[in-house]
Amino acid sequence: MSPRSNARGGGSHDSLQSRRGSYTDNQSQQQERILWDEKAVRELLKKPHRFRFRDPLHAYDLERRGGLPMFYYLWESCPLTAAQRELLDLLRQYPARSVAFYRCALHIGKSAYHERLRLLCERLAEHLNNADQLDTGESACCYQGLPAPPTSLIGREEEIAAICALMSRPDVRLLTLSGPAGSGKTRLSIEVASRILPSFPDGVYFVTLASINDPALVEKAIAEALRIDYAGEAQTLQWIKDYVRTRTLLLVIDNFEHLLSASCIVSDLLAVASRLKILATSREILRLSGEHEFPVPPLSLPHQSELCRIPFEALCKYDALRLFEVRAKAINANFQLTPDNVPDVAAICARLDGLPLAIELAAARCRVLTPRELLPLLDDQLAVLEGRSLDVPGRQQSLREAIDWSYRLLLPSEQRLFACLAVFAGGCTLPAAQAVCAGADDMDFAILEGLTSLIEKSLLSREIDPDGTPRFRMLETIRKYAHEHLAAFDDREDVYRRFAGHYLQLVEQAAQARGDDSWNGWLNRLEGEYDNVLAALAWAIDQGDAQMALRFVEALRPCWQERSHLGERWQRTAAARFAA
């Protein structure tokens, strides 16, 4: 037997078919021409997830063409004025709101709003009626199974363009979007799939693995996404192979990181289907031949030291700040970025490393808090960033749950290394990690392999220092989580003592080089490690280890004399600690 497509969607579609009556009977051998008008488009925009039209043919046409996402895709190419585009974006982001809400957001009067809405709907209807290439049912499959996100995507245009370019290359058949918890991999994959769907005439299908814990069920999930009827589990993979073998389609497989033992299914499918492409999202790469990786970066942020020099209008264009404003306005219609609150919003986004999930959870607090009130609470951000949405998975309800999902996938030795790395306030080099993290219990554990694994699992990043030395760094949100686990270690004080001892040795070696040709190089190295040096000195003071603290200060004195800004920074740090 060969696989067959399972036409789902049931009653609503059958109902519409029957209500078409004689209209269908008279034109059963040809595709009907269904025209849209301003009123029908207005109905759709008013309640986009409840397709109730005066004329059932419009509901049928919407379903036949691939649903609401296909209409949004079409409207992206519709020539609109800037004012019309602004209104369309607002209606998409906040459907089913009051006229007063839209007027307030657009800063226009009632009559001006209704006129703008009328012109917009007329233009969109005309564009739908002229889209002859999509008037057959063939394009509907392009969106089967591709979810319609409840919110709009903010920014990410550079990433979308880069991913689309990769997916257009013949040699890229498997692309994995990797990144830490909350970086927006799923949302980005949906957007990319919607942009490139014309390249896949046999469909774009979305496979979600988040709720699956058994690798043996991955085949079933793919089969269900493709709407394949299968006789039994023993034949599922073969039926999928037969289905995709001659088709040009895209599979979007979401949340693969906890089911990597089933990744061989991806290789098997790509081996038999030359026109198949797969876009995967995972916190860890799949480690398959021919796999290409695209690390999803945080949202763009202004540098904190440059805030005072950046015009307000330019600050408002950074993606992280735009996301915060849009999500805060969704729960507090009066919220908007102003010259007074934008520094606090920028500081909040920076504290959250530009992670979309963290920013959205923080913005939700604007129901009761101002950005200025919220900012100091982020010292305990894992407790503050808790969501209350009833329609999202638990791992997206809080930042802690999102990171905990990744932590549970680590081996015990990797969990220990992950926690130990929390002592580094400014990232670490390989020798520093080996000196601090390789305790007596870890003699058989290779630190380099552990660091590599944490990078592959998106819990650690690698960057290059100005002198060419690799540095391994955690996002601050992840580091706070790791620090909680380090605090539970019985030997945590030994880890901190090795950390402080390592950097004391470093600054004393630097002090001995004063007057040598290598002195300037040592100063540059100390500046690169200064966050760790200050953290080590602060630990010595907190422990009451006066001897170690005095050795730090004595060794750092020449550095502070040469580079006064470093000495001033320590004075500010010390003043803040002693004041507390």
Secondary structure, 3 states (H helix, E strand, C coil): CCCEECCCCHHHHHHHHHHCCHHHHHCCCCCCCCCCCHHHHHHHHHCCCCCCCCCHHHHHHHHHCCCHHHHHHHHHCCCCCHHHHHHHHHHHHCCCCCHHHHHHHHCCCHHHHHHHHHHHHHHHHHHHHHCHHHCCHHHHHHHCCCCCCCCCCCCCHHHHHHHHHHHHCCCCCEEEEECCCCCCHHHHHHHHHHHHHHHCCCCEEEEECCCCCCHHHHHHHHHHHCCEECCCHHHHHHHHHHHHCCCCEEEEEECCHHHHHHCHHHHHHHHHCCCEEEEEEECCCCCCCCEEEEECCCCCCCCHHHHHHCCHHHHCCCHHHHHHHHHHHHHCCCCCCCCCCHHHHHHHHHHCCCCHHHHHHHHHHHHCCCHHHHHHHHHHHHHHCECCCCCCCHHHCEHHHHHHHHHCCCCHHHHHHHHHHHHCCCCECHHHHHHHHCCHHHCCCCHHHHHHHHHHCCCCEEEECCCCCEEEECCHHHHHHHHHHHHCCCCHHHHHHHHHHHHHHHHHHHHHCCCCCCHHHHHHHHHHCHHHHHHHHHHHHHCCCHHHHHHHHHHHHHHHHHCHHHHHHHHHHHHHHHHC
